Amino acid sequence: MAIVLGPNQYGKAEVRVVAVDRSESSHELVDLNVSTALRGDFAAAHTAGDNAHVLTTDAQKNTVFAFARDGVGSPEAFGLRLARHLAGSYDWITGARVAVESYGWERIAVGGQPHEHAFRRPGGEVRTAVVTADGDDVHVLAGLTDLVVLKTTGSEFWGFPRDRYTTLAETRDRVLATAVTARWRYTSADLDWSGVYDGVRTTLLETFAATHSLALQQTLYAMGEAVLERFGDVAEVRMSMPNRHHFLQDLSAYGLDNTPGPDGAVVYHADDRPYGLIEGSVLRDDVPPAEVAWLGTPGFC
């Protein structure tokens, strides 16, 4: 029997970069969290402590800041520049993975007008991009996390099997809420990144709203299917959607009815845990898979 080194990578995690463009009176703000990882011939560093092939994580961090000084652009474009540079920096580096989280900021309105240099962070939604340079191949994943959506009607859940442990009642009308984490893989590394991203995000939201849901699984598939139908440059969509349950609150102890209807507000108890976790992929069957693009990206089946 022999003991050998298995798959490995290393890099700099969570480099926080804020870039402010002051070239105009109305400033532009970009807020990123960037993580890099390199793949290649690093066996000697593991087995013998020989660092001759180790591009330091400090150098990787400094590269992120230096590249940001030249302008960031979209998360996908910035990740592509970094990944191609890092993967081509030395012969023994065969691949690079760059993950980017982009935090959105909105201008504060003053007197009904957007302020030129004052901003606010809206909600918890984060735009993401993961770029993998693997030899001559480059793969781009775009996505978002914590896109919280809710429907006050237009959702049912019934017809499920019952056993001795089943207590959940069937319903033909319920609140449906979830926090969407979605990532989609492009077939090309040469696109209008922001334009496609905005279109995919809009499609996800519109489909969630328009789909009369019989299960969150059905909604997930409909959202992914709509993206693939509208965007030929998207090869697959993977989504993770925790079910943020809303249960009718029992008000009978107070002599109050709490039945959904047109006669007033209905009161729910929002339960954040435990929760059903629905995950799935929607893909084109005529596009080759690219699992290397997903390595190191957890949270999906």
C-alpha positions as CSV (number, residue, x, y, z in Angstrom):
1,M,0.0,0.0,0.0
2,A,1.2,3.5,-0.8
3,I,0.0,6.8,0.7
4,V,-0.2,9.6,-1.9
5,L,-1.3,13.2,-2.1
6,G,-4.8,13.6,-3.4
7,P,-6.5,16.6,-5.0
8,N,-5.5,19.9,-3.5
9,Q,-5.7,23.7,-3.9
10,Y,-4.7,26.8,-2.0
11,G,-5.3,30.5,-2.1
12,K,-6.4,33.6,-0.3
13,A,-9.9,33.7,1.0
14,E,-12.2,36.7,1.4
15,V,-10.2,39.6,0.3
16,R,-12.4,42.6,1.0
17,V,-12.1,45.2,-1.8
18,V,-14.0,48.5,-2.0
19,A,-13.3,50.6,-5.1
20,V,-14.6,54.1,-5.5
21,D,-14.5,55.8,-8.9
22,R,-14.3,59.6,-8.3
23,S,-13.7,60.5,-12.0
24,E,-17.1,62.2,-12.1
25,S,-19.0,64.3,-9.6
26,S,-21.3,61.3,-9.1
27,H,-19.1,58.6,-7.6
28,E,-19.4,54.9,-8.4
29,L,-19.0,52.4,-5.6
30,V,-18.0,48.7,-5.9
31,D,-17.9,46.4,-2.9
32,L,-16.4,42.9,-3.3
33,N,-15.4,39.9,-1.4
34,V,-12.8,37.9,-3.5
35,S,-11.4,34.5,-2.9
36,T,-8.7,32.8,-5.0
37,A,-7.5,29.2,-5.3
38,L,-4.7,27.7,-7.4
39,R,-4.4,24.2,-8.7
40,G,-1.3,22.6,-10.1
41,D,2.0,20.9,-9.1
42,F,2.2,21.6,-5.4
43,A,3.1,18.1,-4.3
44,A,6.6,19.1,-2.9
45,A,5.1,21.7,-0.7
46,H,2.9,19.1,0.9
47,T,5.3,16.2,1.2
48,A,8.6,17.9,1.7
49,G,7.9,21.5,2.7
50,D,9.5,22.8,-0.5
51,N,7.9,26.1,-1.4
52,A,9.5,26.6,-4.8
53,H,6.2,26.3,-6.5
54,V,4.1,28.2,-4.0
55,L,2.8,31.6,-5.2
56,T,2.1,33.1,-1.8
57,T,-1.4,33.8,-0.7
58,D,-0.2,37.3,0.1
59,A,0.8,37.8,-3.5
60,Q,-2.6,36.6,-4.6
61,K,-4.2,39.1,-2.2
62,N,-2.0,41.9,-3.6
63,T,-2.9,40.9,-7.1
64,V,-6.6,41.4,-6.3
65,F,-6.1,44.9,-5.1
66,A,-3.8,45.8,-8.0
67,F,-6.3,44.6,-10.6
68,A,-9.1,46.5,-8.8
69,R,-7.0,49.7,-9.2
70,D,-7.4,49.3,-13.0
71,G,-11.2,49.1,-12.6
72,V,-13.5,46.3,-11.6
73,G,-16.4,46.2,-14.1
74,S,-18.8,43.3,-13.5
75,P,-17.9,40.5,-11.1
76,E,-17.7,38.0,-14.0
77,A,-15.3,40.2,-15.9
78,F,-13.1,40.9,-12.9
79,G,-13.0,37.2,-12.0
80,L,-12.0,36.3,-15.6
81,R,-9.1,38.8,-15.6
82,L,-7.8,37.4,-12.3
83,A,-8.3,33.8,-13.1
84,R,-6.5,34.0,-16.5
85,H,-3.6,36.0,-14.9
86,L,-3.1,33.6,-12.0
87,A,-3.5,30.4,-14.1
88,G,-0.8,31.7,-16.5
89,S,1.6,33.1,-14.0
90,Y,3.8,30.0,-13.8
91,D,4.2,26.8,-15.7
92,W,3.4,24.6,-12.7
93,I,0.0,26.4,-12.0
94,T,-2.5,24.5,-14.2
95,G,-5.7,26.2,-13.0
96,A,-7.2,29.0,-10.9
97,R,-10.6,29.6,-9.3
98,V,-11.8,33.0,-8.4
99,A,-15.0,33.5,-6.5
100,V,-16.5,37.0,-6.2
101,E,-19.3,38.2,-4.0
102,S,-20.6,41.7,-5.0
103,Y,-22.5,43.7,-2.4
104,G,-25.0,46.1,-3.8
105,W,-25.3,49.7,-2.7
106,E,-28.0,52.2,-3.6
107,R,-27.8,56.0,-3.6
108,I,-29.5,57.8,-0.7
109,A,-32.3,60.1,-2.0
110,V,-32.1,63.6,-0.7
111,G,-35.0,65.9,-1.7
112,G,-36.1,63.2,-4.1
113,Q,-32.8,63.1,-5.9
114,P,-30.1,60.4,-5.7
115,H,-27.1,61.7,-3.7
116,E,-23.8,61.8,-5.6
117,H,-21.7,60.2,-2.9
118,A,-23.9,58.8,-0.1
119,F,-25.1,55.2,-0.3
120,R,-27.1,52.6,1.6
121,R,-27.0,48.8,1.6
122,P,-30.4,47.3,0.7
123,G,-31.4,43.9,2.1
124,G,-29.1,40.9,2.2
125,E,-29.0,39.9,-1.5
126,V,-25.5,39.3,-2.9
127,R,-24.5,38.9,-6.5
128,T,-21.9,36.1,-7.1
129,A,-19.5,35.0,-9.8
130,V,-17.1,32.0,-9.9
131,V,-14.5,31.8,-12.7
132,T,-12.4,28.7,-13.2
133,A,-9.4,28.7,-15.5
134,D,-8.5,25.0,-16.2
135,G,-5.7,24.8,-18.7
136,D,-7.0,26.4,-21.9
137,D,-10.7,26.1,-20.7
138,V,-12.5,28.9,-18.8
139,H,-15.8,28.4,-17.1
140,V,-18.0,31.2,-15.7
141,L,-20.7,30.7,-13.1
142,A,-22.9,33.7,-12.2
143,G,-25.4,33.8,-9.5
144,L,-27.0,35.3,-6.4
145,T,-27.7,34.5,-2.8
146,D,-30.3,35.5,-0.3
147,L,-32.9,36.7,-2.8
148,V,-35.8,36.6,-0.4
149,V,-39.2,36.2,-2.2
150,L,-42.8,35.6,-0.9
151,K,-46.2,35.1,-2.3
152,T,-49.3,35.6,-0.1
153,T,-51.4,33.2,-2.2
154,G,-51.1,31.2,-5.4
155,S,-49.4,28.2,-3.6
156,E,-50.8,24.8,-2.6
157,F,-49.4,21.7,-1.0
158,W,-51.4,18.5,-1.0
159,G,-51.4,14.9,-2.3
160,F,-48.4,13.7,-0.3
161,P,-48.3,10.3,1.4
162,R,-49.1,10.0,5.0
163,D,-47.7,7.7,7.6
164,R,-47.9,7.5,11.4
165,Y,-45.5,10.5,11.8
166,T,-47.2,12.8,9.3
167,T,-49.0,15.7,11.0
168,L,-48.9,18.4,8.3
169,A,-52.3,19.3,7.0
170,E,-52.9,19.6,3.3
171,T,-53.6,23.1,2.0
172,R,-55.0,24.7,-1.2
173,D,-53.9,28.2,-0.2
174,R,-50.7,29.0,1.7
175,V,-47.9,31.6,2.0
176,L,-44.9,30.6,-0.1
177,A,-41.6,32.2,0.9
178,T,-38.0,31.3,0.3
179,A,-34.4,32.7,0.1
180,V,-33.1,31.8,-3.4
181,T,-29.5,30.9,-3.9
182,A,-29.0,30.4,-7.6
183,R,-26.0,29.8,-9.8
184,W,-25.9,29.4,-13.6
185,R,-23.2,28.3,-15.9
186,Y,-22.5,30.2,-19.2
187,T,-21.5,28.5,-22.4
188,S,-19.2,31.3,-23.3
189,A,-16.7,33.6,-21.5
190,D,-17.4,36.5,-23.8
191,L,-20.8,38.1,-23.0
192,D,-22.4,41.3,-21.8
193,W,-22.2,40.1,-18.2
194,S,-24.4,42.8,-16.5
195,G,-27.0,42.6,-19.2
196,V,-27.4,38.8,-19.0
197,Y,-27.2,38.8,-15.2
198,D,-30.0,41.4,-15.0
199,G,-32.1,39.4,-17.4
200,V,-31.7,36.1,-15.6
201,R,-32.5,37.7,-12.2
202,T,-35.6,39.3,-13.7
203,T,-36.7,36.0,-15.2
204,L,-36.3,34.2,-11.8
205,L,-38.4,36.8,-10.1
206,E,-41.1,37.0,-12.8
207,T,-41.4,33.2,-12.9
208,F,-41.7,32.9,-9.1
209,A,-44.5,35.4,-9.2
210,A,-46.3,34.0,-12.2
211,T,-46.1,30.2,-11.3
212,H,-49.1,28.8,-9.4
213,S,-47.2,26.5,-7.2
214,L,-48.2,23.0,-6.2
215,A,-44.8,22.5,-4.5
216,L,-41.6,24.5,-4.1
217,Q,-40.0,21.8,-6.3
218,Q,-42.3,22.8,-9.1
219,T,-41.5,26.4,-8.7
220,L,-37.7,25.7,-8.7
221,Y,-38.0,23.8,-12.0
222,A,-40.2,26.4,-13.6
223,M,-37.7,29.2,-12.7
224,G,-34.7,27.2,-14.1
225,E,-36.7,26.2,-17.2
226,A,-37.6,29.8,-17.9
227,V,-34.0,31.0,-17.7
228,L,-32.8,28.3,-20.1
229,E,-35.7,29.1,-22.6
230,R,-34.8,32.8,-22.6
231,F,-31.1,32.7,-22.5
232,G,-29.3,30.5,-25.0
233,D,-25.9,31.3,-23.4
234,V,-26.9,29.6,-20.1
235,A,-26.1,25.9,-20.0
236,E,-27.5,25.0,-16.6
237,V,-29.1,26.5,-13.5
238,R,-28.6,25.1,-10.0
239,M,-30.8,26.4,-7.1
240,S,-31.0,26.0,-3.4
241,M,-34.3,27.2,-1.9
242,P,-35.1,26.8,1.8
243,N,-38.8,26.9,2.6
244,R,-39.5,29.8,4.9
245,H,-42.6,28.4,6.5
246,H,-45.6,30.6,7.5
247,F,-48.1,28.9,9.7
248,L,-51.6,30.2,10.6
249,Q,-51.5,31.4,14.2
250,D,-54.2,29.9,16.4
251,L,-56.2,32.8,17.9
252,S,-59.1,30.8,19.2
253,A,-57.9,31.3,22.8
254,Y,-58.8,35.0,22.4
255,G,-62.2,34.3,20.8
256,L,-60.8,35.3,17.4
257,D,-61.2,33.7,14.1
258,N,-58.1,33.5,11.8
259,T,-59.5,32.0,8.6
260,P,-58.2,33.3,5.3
261,G,-60.8,35.4,3.6
262,P,-61.8,38.9,2.4
263,D,-62.8,40.1,5.9
264,G,-59.5,41.4,7.2
265,A,-55.9,40.5,8.0
266,V,-54.8,36.9,8.5
267,V,-52.0,36.4,11.0
268,Y,-49.2,33.9,10.5
269,H,-46.3,32.7,12.6
270,A,-43.1,32.9,10.6
271,D,-40.9,29.9,11.5
272,D,-37.2,30.1,10.4
273,R,-36.2,26.6,11.5
274,P,-36.3,23.7,11.0
275,Y,-37.1,24.3,7.3
276,G,-37.5,22.2,4.2
277,L,-34.5,22.6,1.9
278,I,-35.3,22.2,-1.8
279,E,-32.4,21.9,-4.2
280,G,-32.2,21.0,-7.8
281,S,-30.6,21.5,-11.2
282,V,-32.2,22.4,-14.6
283,L,-30.0,21.8,-17.6
284,R,-29.8,21.4,-21.3
285,D,-29.3,17.8,-22.3
286,D,-27.2,18.8,-25.4
287,V,-24.5,20.8,-23.6
288,P,-21.5,18.9,-22.2
289,P,-21.2,18.9,-18.4
290,A,-18.4,20.8,-16.8
291,E,-18.0,19.6,-13.2
292,V,-14.7,21.4,-12.8
293,A,-16.6,24.6,-12.9
294,W,-18.5,23.6,-9.8
295,L,-15.5,22.3,-7.7
296,G,-15.3,24.2,-4.4
297,T,-18.8,25.6,-4.8
298,P,-20.9,23.9,-2.0
299,G,-24.5,24.0,-1.3
300,F,-26.0,22.1,-4.3
301,C,-26.9,18.5,-4.9
